[in-house]
Amino acid sequence: MASINTEKQDHGLKPFIRLIRTTGIPKAAFCFGIAGFLITTVVGLVIPLLTKELVDGFSLESLSPLLIAAIVAAFLIQTAIDGVATYLLGYTGQKVVADLRGKMSSTGR
């Protein structure tokens, strides 16, 4: 007769979180990546406010070079920070996955 395994298996999110924490997440890259995405979200919300000023009072006389420069600068800042944040979070994810693969192969699973 087969024996029944009476060990309590830990199911749920806690073992998964514990496993992820053992990989040594690059904290600086992760934090800067998250901060970058928060900044690009704020800048993305500022762009419609700037274009509102341009659209609401549109005439050739009201076309301000400063406003156009601010819109272009907001787009460029958003693009640059978004690119860096995407790279940092991608790097973080790749490192975690590589570490998890290494742990799984070393345990023979």
C-alpha positions in Angstrom: 0.0 0.0 0.0 1.3 3.5 -0.9 2.1 5.8 2.0 0.3 9.1 2.2 2.5 12.1 2.4 1.3 13.9 5.5 3.7 16.9 5.2 1.9 20.2 5.0 2.7 21.8 1.7 2.9 25.6 1.8 0.7 26.8 -1.0 0.0 30.4 -1.8 1.8 33.6 -2.5 4.2 33.5 0.5 6.6 30.8 -0.8 6.7 32.5 -4.2 7.6 35.9 -2.6 10.3 34.2 -0.4 11.8 32.5 -3.5 11.9 35.9 -5.4 13.6 37.6 -2.5 16.4 35.0 -2.5 17.4 36.0 -6.0 19.0 39.3 -4.9 16.9 41.8 -6.8 19.0 44.8 -7.9 17.3 47.3 -5.7 18.8 50.4 -7.1 17.8 49.6 -10.7 14.3 48.5 -9.5 13.7 51.7 -7.5 15.0 54.0 -10.2 12.9 52.2 -12.8 9.7 52.5 -10.7 10.5 56.2 -10.0 11.1 56.8 -13.7 7.7 55.4 -14.6 6.1 57.6 -12.0 7.9 60.6 -13.4 6.8 59.8 -16.9 3.2 59.4 -15.7 3.3 62.9 -14.2 4.9 64.4 -17.3 2.4 62.6 -19.5 -0.4 64.3 -17.5 1.3 67.7 -17.9 1.4 67.5 -21.7 -2.4 67.8 -22.1 -2.4 70.8 -19.8 0.1 72.5 -22.0 -1.7 71.7 -25.2 -5.0 72.9 -23.7 -3.5 76.4 -23.5 -2.4 76.1 -27.2 -5.8 74.8 -28.4 -8.1 77.0 -26.3 -6.7 80.3 -27.5 -5.4 79.4 -30.9 -4.4 82.3 -33.1 -1.2 83.2 -34.8 -0.7 86.0 -32.3 -1.2 83.7 -29.3 1.3 81.1 -30.6 4.0 81.4 -28.0 7.4 80.0 -28.7 7.9 79.4 -25.0 4.7 77.2 -24.9 5.8 75.2 -28.0 9.3 74.7 -26.4 7.7 73.5 -23.2 5.5 71.0 -25.0 8.5 69.7 -27.0 10.7 69.6 -23.8 7.9 67.6 -22.0 7.8 65.1 -24.8 11.6 64.7 -24.9 11.8 64.4 -21.1 9.1 61.8 -21.1 10.7 59.8 -23.9 14.1 59.8 -22.3 13.0 58.9 -18.8 10.6 56.2 -20.1 13.4 54.6 -22.1 15.8 54.5 -19.1 13.0 53.2 -16.8 12.0 50.5 -19.3 15.7 49.4 -19.5 16.2 49.3 -15.8 13.1 47.3 -15.1 13.9 44.9 -18.0 17.4 44.4 -16.5 15.9 43.7 -13.1 13.4 41.2 -14.5 16.1 39.4 -16.6 18.4 39.2 -13.5 15.7 37.7 -11.3 14.7 35.1 -14.0 18.4 34.2 -14.5 18.9 33.8 -10.8 15.8 31.7 -10.5 16.9 29.4 -13.4 20.3 29.0 -11.7 18.6 28.1 -8.4 16.3 25.6 -10.1 19.1 23.9 -12.1 21.3 23.7 -9.0 18.6 21.9 -7.0 18.0 19.4 -9.8 14.4 20.3 -10.4 
